[in-house]
Amino acid sequence: MDGDGGSVSAVGIEARLVPLQSRRQRAIYQFTQQSLPACKPVLTPAWVIITFLLIGAIFIPIGLVSLHASQNVVEIIERYDADCIPEEYQSNKVAYIRDSSISKNCTRYVKVHKHMKAPIHIYYQLDNFYQNHRRYVKSRSDQQLLHGLQYNDTSSCKPEELNNGLPIVPCGLIAWSLFNDTFKFVRGSEEMKVNRKNIAWKSDRDHKFGKEVYPLNFQNGTLIGGGKLDPRIPPLDHIFDQLSDQEDLIVWMRTAALPSFRKLYGRIEEDIEAGDVIAVYLKNNYNTYSFGGKKKLVLSTSSWLGGKNNFLGIAYIFVGSSSILTSVVFMLLHVKNRR
């Protein structure tokens, strides 16, 4: 009996496996031959024409709204690198910028032609500066920025890794080339306050730059790259300024993808009326002359879409117009060659 029962059971299992295997093989066959059940809409001329018309009807209004928002942004761009060189150094600008004994003070006057509503964002713009160069981008230590001297492997920071045998904090070419021009804005006889807090991403301040990491041995070599980091907060000289508070550095360390870029310097939190003349007292410290770069000061308001950027609105309008034009062409072809 046991032998018979065992043979019956084996036959039953075999019978169940055969259809299961065949179903699996059938599914694999359908998948490889692309014959699985699928939605296959029939694109009739009417459907194609209506689809292109809908795309145009949606994209064009979005483009017009985006373009209008961009046009409402008031932006002032003032290039100052060429005019802030004394006449006697116009033929040798590099010598001027490298000579620390010469005053780098410069005054520019900016006239506002349209009302600017606070907050007014202050940017510095650099042209022909390739922050995306491979060696430049890799010359940093994210672990050192977060943990400080607790992290010893800073070989990625070469050539700005050590100075006189001591580690540099922060190390690397990016930190070494920190932008160091300064700006002061005066309207009439009153200096305008510039808020330089919260200019960096909060995620960078909280998670990428350590709260117990302090500048050490920075810009102490023979070749000075850019700005220096003040290791102390005045007037409390016994309190050191941690890297997570050095927002100029945090903004600079987020490298740009293109050779022309802007970085946030601060915000003016008061309105500027049309016709006002702003005196800009700046220090022209940063060397862009050795590589043919340009420096510009940018004052800009913002909208719900951000800063001034006409490309997005123009792109939407172009795509929408192209879709409507395509639908008209298809409609004429359909009317002419109706089946």
C-alpha positions in Angstrom: 0.0 0.0 0.0 2.8 2.3 0.9 4.5 1.6 -2.3 1.4 2.3 -4.3 0.7 5.5 -2.4 4.2 6.7 -3.0 4.0 6.1 -6.7 0.6 7.9 -6.9 2.0 10.9 -5.0 5.0 11.1 -7.3 2.8 11.0 -10.4 0.6 13.8 -8.9 3.6 16.1 -8.2 4.9 15.4 -11.7 1.5 16.4 -13.2 1.5 19.6 -11.3 5.1 20.5 -12.3 4.5 20.1 -16.0 1.8 22.8 -16.4 3.8 25.0 -14.0 6.9 24.7 -16.1 5.1 25.2 -19.3 3.4 28.4 -17.9 6.8 29.7 -16.9 8.3 28.9 -20.3 5.3 30.5 -22.0 5.7 33.7 -20.0 9.5 33.8 -20.7 8.7 33.2 -24.4 6.1 36.0 -24.4 8.5 38.4 -22.7 11.4 37.7 -25.0 9.1 38.0 -28.1 7.5 41.2 -26.7 4.1 39.6 -26.9 2.9 40.2 -23.4 -0.5 42.0 -22.9 0.1 45.7 -23.3 -1.8 48.9 -24.0 -1.2 49.7 -27.6 -3.1 52.9 -28.4 -4.0 53.5 -32.0 -2.6 57.0 -32.9 -5.2 58.3 -35.2 -4.7 61.7 -36.9 -7.3 63.2 -34.6 -5.5 62.0 -31.4 -2.1 63.3 -32.6 -3.5 66.7 -33.5 -5.4 67.0 -30.2 -2.3 66.0 -28.2 0.0 68.6 -29.8 -2.7 71.3 -29.3 -3.0 70.4 -25.6 0.8 70.6 -25.2 0.9 74.0 -26.8 -2.1 75.2 -24.7 -0.4 74.1 -21.5 3.2 75.1 -22.3 2.6 78.6 -23.7 0.8 80.0 -20.6 3.4 78.5 -18.3 6.1 80.1 -20.4 4.4 83.5 -20.4 4.0 83.5 -16.6 7.6 82.4 -16.1 8.9 85.1 -18.5 6.8 87.7 -16.8 8.2 86.7 -13.4 11.8 86.9 -14.7 11.2 90.3 -16.3 10.0 91.7 -13.0 13.3 90.8 -11.3 15.5 94.0 -11.1 19.2 93.2 -11.7 22.2 95.5 -11.7 25.6 94.2 -13.0 28.7 96.2 -12.4 32.1 95.0 -13.7 34.9 96.5 -11.6 38.1 94.6 -12.2 39.3 96.7 -15.1 38.4 100.1 -13.7 39.8 99.5 -10.2 43.4 99.4 -11.4 45.4 102.6 -11.1 46.5 104.2 -14.4 50.2 103.5 -13.8 49.5 99.8 -13.4 47.2 99.3 -16.4 50.0 97.7 -18.3 51.0 95.3 -15.5 47.8 94.4 -13.5 49.3 91.2 -12.0 52.1 93.2 -10.4 49.5 95.5 -8.9 47.3 92.8 -7.4 50.3 90.9 -6.0 51.8 93.9 -4.3 50.4 94.0 -0.8 51.9 97.4 0.0 49.6 99.1 -2.5 46.1 100.1 -1.4 43.3 98.1 -3.1 40.5 100.4 -2.2 38.2 101.4 -5.0 34.9 103.3 -5.3 32.1 102.6 -7.8 28.8 104.4 -8.2 25.7 102.4 -9.1 22.5 104.2 -10.2 19.2 102.3 -9.6 16.8 102.8 -12.5 13.9 100.8 -11.0 12.5 100.2 -7.5 14.2 97.3 -5.8 12.3 95.5 -3.1 14.0 93.9 -0.2 15.7 91.5 0.2 18.2 92.5 -2.4 20.8 89.7 -3.0 24.4 90.6 -3.4 26.5 88.3 -5.6 30.0 88.4 -6.9 30.4 86.9 -10.4 33.6 85.4 -11.8 34.1 84.8 -15.5 36.7 82.4 -17.0 37.3 80.7 -13.7 37.2 76.9 -14.1 36.2 75.6 -10.7 35.2 72.4 -12.4 38.8 71.5 -13.3 39.4 67.9 -12.2 42.6 68.6 -10.1 41.0 71.7 -8.5 37.7 69.9 -7.6 39.6 66.9 -6.1 41.9 69.1 -4.0 39.9 69.0 -0.8 39.2 66.8 2.2 35.5 66.5 3.2 36.4 64.4 6.2 38.9 67.0 7.5 36.2 69.7 7.0 33.9 67.6 9.2 36.3 66.2 11.8 39.3 68.5 11.7 42.7 67.2 12.9 41.1 63.9 14.0 41.3 62.9 10.3 44.9 62.6 9.2 44.7 61.4 5.6 44.7 64.6 3.6 46.7 63.4 0.6 43.8 64.4 -1.6 44.5 68.1 -0.7 47.9 68.3 -2.6 49.6 70.6 -3.2 48.0 72.6 -0.3 48.3 69.8 2.3 51.1 70.8 4.6 52.9 74.0 5.5 56.3 73.9 7.3 55.5 70.3 8.3 52.2 71.2 9.9 48.7 70.3 8.5 46.6 73.0 6.9 42.9 73.3 8.0 41.1 73.7 5.7 43.4 72.1 3.2 43.3 72.0 -0.6 43.3 74.3 -3.6 39.6 75.2 -3.3 39.9 76.7 0.2 43.3 78.2 -0.7 41.8 80.2 -3.5 38.9 81.6 -1.4 37.4 84.8 -2.8 38.4 87.8 -0.7 37.1 91.1 -2.3 34.9 93.0 0.1 32.0 95.4 -0.5 30.4 98.3 1.5 27.3 100.1 0.3 26.5 103.7 1.2 23.3 105.6 0.2 23.6 109.3 0.7 25.5 109.6 4.0 24.1 106.3 5.5 25.8 103.0 5.2 23.4 100.2 4.2 23.6 97.1 6.4 24.5 93.9 4.7 23.3 90.6 6.2 26.0 88.0 5.7 24.3 85.3 7.8 22.5 82.3 6.3 24.1 82.7 2.9 25.2 79.1 2.8 23.0 76.0 2.5 21.8 74.8 5.9 22.7 71.2 5.0 26.3 72.3 4.4 26.5 74.2 7.7 25.0 71.4 9.7 26.4 68.2 8.1 29.5 69.0 6.0 31.5 71.5 8.2 32.3 70.5 11.7 31.3 72.6 14.7 34.5 71.7 16.5 36.8 72.4 13.6 38.8 75.6 13.5 41.2 77.2 10.9 44.8 76.2 11.5 48.0 77.2 9.6 45.8 78.6 6.8 47.4 80.9 4.2 50.7 81.0 6.1 52.9 79.9 3.2 55.0 82.0 0.9 52.3 81.9 -1.9 49.0 83.4 -0.8 46.1 82.2 -2.8 43.0 84.1 -1.7 41.2 85.2 1.5 42.3 84.4 5.0 40.0 82.9 7.6 39.8 84.9 10.9 40.3 82.3 13.6 38.7 84.5 16.2 35.4 86.3 16.8 35.9 89.9 17.9 35.7 91.1 20.6 35.8 87.8 22.4 39.3 86.9 21.3 39.4 83.7 23.4 36.5 82.2 21.3 37.6 80.6 18.1 35.5 80.8 14.9 34.6 77.3 13.9 34.3 76.3 10.2 30.5 75.8 10.3 30.3 79.6 11.0 32.7 80.5 8.1 29.9 80.9 5.6 32.1 82.7 3.0 34.2 79.5 2.9 31.1 77.2 2.8 29.7 79.1 -0.2 33.0 79.0 -2.0 33.6 75.3 -1.4 30.4 74.4 -3.3 32.2 74.5 -6.7 30.5 75.7 -9.8 30.0 73.6 -12.9 30.6 76.4 -15.5 33.4 78.8 -15.9 31.1 81.8 -15.4 29.3 81.7 -12.0 27.8 83.7 -9.2 28.1 83.2 -5.5 26.0 84.9 -2.8 27.9 87.5 -0.8 25.1 88.8 1.4 21.6 90.5 1.4 20.5 94.1 1.8 17.3 94.0 3.8 15.9 97.4 2.9 14.2 98.8 -0.3 16.1 100.9 -2.8 14.1 103.5 -4.7 14.4 104.3 -8.3 16.9 107.1 -9.0 19.0 106.3 -5.9 22.8 106.3 -6.3 24.7 103.7 -4.3 28.3 104.3 -3.6 30.1 100.9 -3.5 33.4 101.0 -1.5 35.2 97.8 -2.4 38.6 96.2 -1.9 40.0 94.8 -5.1 42.0 92.0 -3.5 41.3 88.9 -5.6 43.6 88.0 -8.5 41.8 87.2 -11.7 44.3 89.1 -13.9 46.8 86.3 -14.1 44.4 84.1 -16.0 42.3 86.7 -17.8 39.3 86.5 -15.6 36.6 89.1 -14.9 35.0 90.2 -11.7 31.5 91.7 -11.4 29.2 92.9 -8.7 25.6 91.9 -9.0 22.6 93.3 -7.1 19.4 91.4 -7.7 15.9 91.1 -6.4 14.0 87.8 -6.6 10.6 86.4 -7.6 8.7 83.2 -6.8 10.8 81.6 -9.6 14.1 82.8 -8.2 16.5 85.2 -9.9 16.4 86.6 -13.4 16.4 83.7 -15.9 14.6 84.2 -19.2 15.6 80.8 -20.6 12.9 78.8 -18.8 10.1 81.0 -20.1 11.5 81.1 -23.6 11.9 77.4 -23.7 8.3 76.7 -22.6 7.0 79.2 -25.2 9.2 77.7 -27.9 8.1 74.1 -27.2 4.4 75.2 -27.0 4.6 77.1 -30.2 6.3 74.3 -32.0 3.6 71.8 -30.8 0.8 74.1 -32.1 2.6 74.6 -35.4 3.1 70.8 -35.7 -0.6 70.2 -35.0 -1.6 72.7 -37.7 0.7 71.0 -40.2 -0.8 67.6 -39.3 -4.3 69.0 -39.6 -3.7 70.4 -43.1 -2.1 67.1 -44.2 -5.1 65.2 -42.8 -7.6 67.4 -44.5 -5.7 67.3 -47.8 -5.1 63.5 -47.8 -8.2 62.2 -46.0 -8.7 58.5 -46.3 
